[in-house]
Amino acid sequence: MQLPVIDNTWTLFLDRDGVINEEIHHGYVLHWNMFHFTEGAPQALGMLARRFTRIVVVTNQRCIGKGLLTTEGLQDIHQRMQQAILPSGGRIDRIYHCPDLDAHSPCRKPQPGMALQAQHDFPEINFSRSIMVGNTGSDMQFGKQLGMYTVFIPSTQPHLLFPHPLQDARYDSLLHFAKAIQ
């Protein structure tokens, strides 16, 4: 797998569930006690913070649209997540979430809404100098349609074969990816 040469102009887009934290199959992370980092994720985020100018999380959070979690509850989880990665030198510059139930919502991956919002907030973001790391086909579609380099983590869909036209690279975890680009 040939990784791009990353300099200080690159942006990293990360999915959350199944990449940063363990995904709850057929369920949702509804409070901090349910949030568990994937193995090595805090360390990986520290390593990635040294390589990327911007780190952005883009996460579909249908649980809000279903009334299972409030926006404030999600913000609490994200604030605690960000606090937990600080000792490893990790950082996340912004977290975008889509609460919508409609699969065709402009903000719901694979639609580009969250990436376009990130680019609006950080005009220096160039999608051709961005990497999308995710664990679903919709994450890979999201990245590809914007011209990003895509990295697949097979945490919840290990059956997706590689090579695959939507995947530029595949690593077992966020930590394996972080080590590969050092």
C-alpha positions as CSV (number, residue, x, y, z in Angstrom):
1,M,0.0,0.0,0.0
2,Q,1.6,3.2,-1.2
3,L,0.7,6.0,1.2
4,P,0.9,9.6,0.1
5,V,3.7,11.9,1.3
6,I,2.1,13.9,4.1
7,D,3.3,17.4,4.9
8,N,1.9,20.1,7.1
9,T,-0.8,20.9,4.5
10,W,-2.8,17.7,5.0
11,T,-6.0,17.1,6.8
12,L,-7.2,13.9,8.5
13,F,-10.9,13.1,8.5
14,L,-11.8,10.3,11.0
15,D,-15.0,8.4,11.5
16,R,-15.7,7.8,15.2
17,D,-17.5,4.5,16.0
18,G,-15.4,1.6,15.0
19,V,-12.3,3.7,14.4
20,I,-11.7,5.8,17.6
21,N,-14.0,3.9,19.9
22,E,-15.4,0.4,19.9
23,E,-18.7,0.3,17.9
24,I,-21.7,-1.1,19.7
25,H,-23.3,-3.5,17.2
26,H,-27.0,-2.7,16.6
27,G,-26.7,0.0,19.3
28,Y,-25.2,3.4,20.1
29,V,-22.8,5.0,22.5
30,L,-25.4,6.9,24.6
31,H,-23.2,8.0,27.6
32,W,-19.5,8.2,28.5
33,N,-19.6,4.8,30.4
34,M,-20.4,3.1,27.1
35,F,-17.5,4.8,25.3
36,H,-14.4,2.6,25.0
37,F,-11.4,3.5,22.9
38,T,-10.3,1.0,20.3
39,E,-7.0,-0.5,21.3
40,G,-4.2,2.1,21.0
41,A,-6.5,4.9,19.8
42,P,-5.3,7.5,22.3
43,Q,-1.7,6.8,21.3
44,A,-2.6,6.8,17.6
45,L,-4.3,10.2,18.0
46,G,-1.1,11.6,19.6
47,M,1.0,10.3,16.7
48,L,-1.5,11.6,14.1
49,A,-1.6,15.1,15.8
50,R,2.1,15.4,15.0
51,R,1.6,14.6,11.3
52,F,-1.6,16.5,10.4
53,T,-2.3,20.2,10.5
54,R,-6.1,19.5,11.0
55,I,-7.8,16.5,12.5
56,V,-11.6,16.4,12.0
57,V,-14.1,13.8,13.1
58,V,-17.2,13.2,11.0
59,T,-19.7,11.0,12.5
60,N,-23.3,9.9,11.7
61,Q,-25.3,10.0,15.0
62,R,-28.7,8.7,14.1
63,C,-29.3,8.1,17.8
64,I,-30.1,11.8,18.2
65,G,-32.7,11.7,15.5
66,K,-34.3,8.7,17.2
67,G,-34.5,10.5,20.5
68,L,-32.1,8.2,22.3
69,L,-29.4,10.9,22.9
70,T,-29.5,14.6,23.1
71,T,-27.0,16.9,21.3
72,E,-25.8,18.0,24.8
73,G,-25.3,14.3,25.7
74,L,-23.2,13.8,22.6
75,Q,-21.2,16.9,23.3
76,D,-20.4,15.6,26.8
77,I,-19.1,12.3,25.3
78,H,-17.0,14.2,22.8
79,Q,-15.6,16.6,25.4
80,R,-14.6,13.6,27.6
81,M,-13.1,11.9,24.6
82,Q,-11.0,14.9,23.8
83,Q,-9.9,15.2,27.4
84,A,-8.9,11.6,27.5
85,I,-6.6,11.9,24.4
86,L,-4.7,14.9,25.7
87,P,-2.2,13.0,27.9
88,S,-1.1,11.1,24.7
89,G,-0.6,14.4,22.8
90,G,-3.7,13.8,20.8
91,R,-6.1,16.5,19.6
92,I,-9.2,16.8,17.4
93,D,-9.7,20.2,15.9
94,R,-13.5,19.9,15.3
95,I,-16.2,17.2,15.5
96,Y,-19.1,17.2,13.1
97,H,-22.1,15.0,13.6
98,C,-25.2,14.3,11.6
99,P,-28.3,13.5,13.7
100,D,-30.6,12.9,10.8
101,L,-32.6,9.7,10.2
102,D,-33.0,10.2,6.5
103,A,-30.3,8.3,4.6
104,H,-30.3,10.9,1.9
105,S,-29.7,13.9,4.3
106,P,-27.0,16.2,2.9
107,C,-25.0,15.9,6.1
108,R,-25.2,12.1,6.5
109,K,-22.3,10.1,5.1
110,P,-21.7,9.3,2.3
111,Q,-23.1,12.7,1.5
112,P,-20.4,15.4,1.7
113,G,-22.2,17.9,4.0
114,M,-19.9,17.4,7.1
115,A,-16.7,17.8,4.9
116,L,-18.1,20.9,3.2
117,Q,-18.8,22.4,6.7
118,A,-15.3,21.6,7.8
119,Q,-13.9,23.3,4.7
120,H,-16.1,26.3,5.4
121,D,-14.8,26.4,9.0
122,F,-11.2,25.8,7.9
123,P,-10.7,27.2,4.4
124,E,-7.2,25.8,4.1
125,I,-8.6,22.2,3.8
126,N,-7.9,20.8,0.4
127,F,-9.7,17.5,-0.1
128,S,-7.0,16.2,-2.5
129,R,-4.6,16.6,0.4
130,S,-6.9,14.9,2.9
131,I,-7.2,11.3,4.2
132,M,-10.5,9.7,5.3
133,V,-10.2,6.9,7.8
134,G,-13.4,4.9,8.3
135,N,-14.8,1.4,8.9
136,T,-17.8,1.3,6.5
137,G,-18.4,1.5,2.7
138,S,-20.2,4.8,3.2
139,D,-17.1,6.3,4.9
140,M,-15.0,5.2,1.8
141,Q,-17.7,6.7,-0.6
142,F,-17.6,9.9,1.4
143,G,-13.9,10.2,1.0
144,K,-13.7,9.1,-2.6
145,Q,-16.4,11.5,-3.9
146,L,-14.4,14.4,-2.4
147,G,-11.1,13.2,-3.9
148,M,-9.6,12.1,-0.6
149,Y,-7.2,9.2,0.0
150,T,-9.2,6.5,1.8
151,V,-8.1,4.2,4.6
152,F,-10.3,1.3,5.6
153,I,-10.4,-0.1,9.1
154,P,-12.2,-3.5,9.0
155,S,-13.4,-3.4,12.6
156,T,-17.1,-3.9,11.7
157,Q,-17.0,-5.0,8.1
158,P,-14.1,-7.4,7.8
159,H,-15.8,-9.2,4.9
160,L,-15.1,-6.2,2.6
161,L,-12.3,-7.4,0.4
162,F,-9.1,-5.5,-0.4
163,P,-8.1,-4.4,-2.9
164,H,-11.4,-2.5,-3.4
165,P,-12.1,0.5,-5.7
166,L,-13.2,2.7,-2.7
167,Q,-10.2,1.8,-0.5
168,D,-6.7,3.2,-1.1
169,A,-5.3,1.4,1.9
170,R,-6.4,-0.9,4.7
171,Y,-5.1,-1.2,8.2
172,D,-6.2,-3.3,11.1
173,S,-6.7,-0.3,13.4
174,L,-6.1,3.4,13.8
175,L,-2.9,2.6,15.6
176,H,-1.6,0.5,12.7
177,F,-2.3,3.3,10.3
178,A,-0.7,5.9,12.6
179,K,2.5,3.8,12.8
180,A,2.6,3.3,9.0
181,I,2.7,7.0,8.3
182,Q,5.4,7.9,10.9
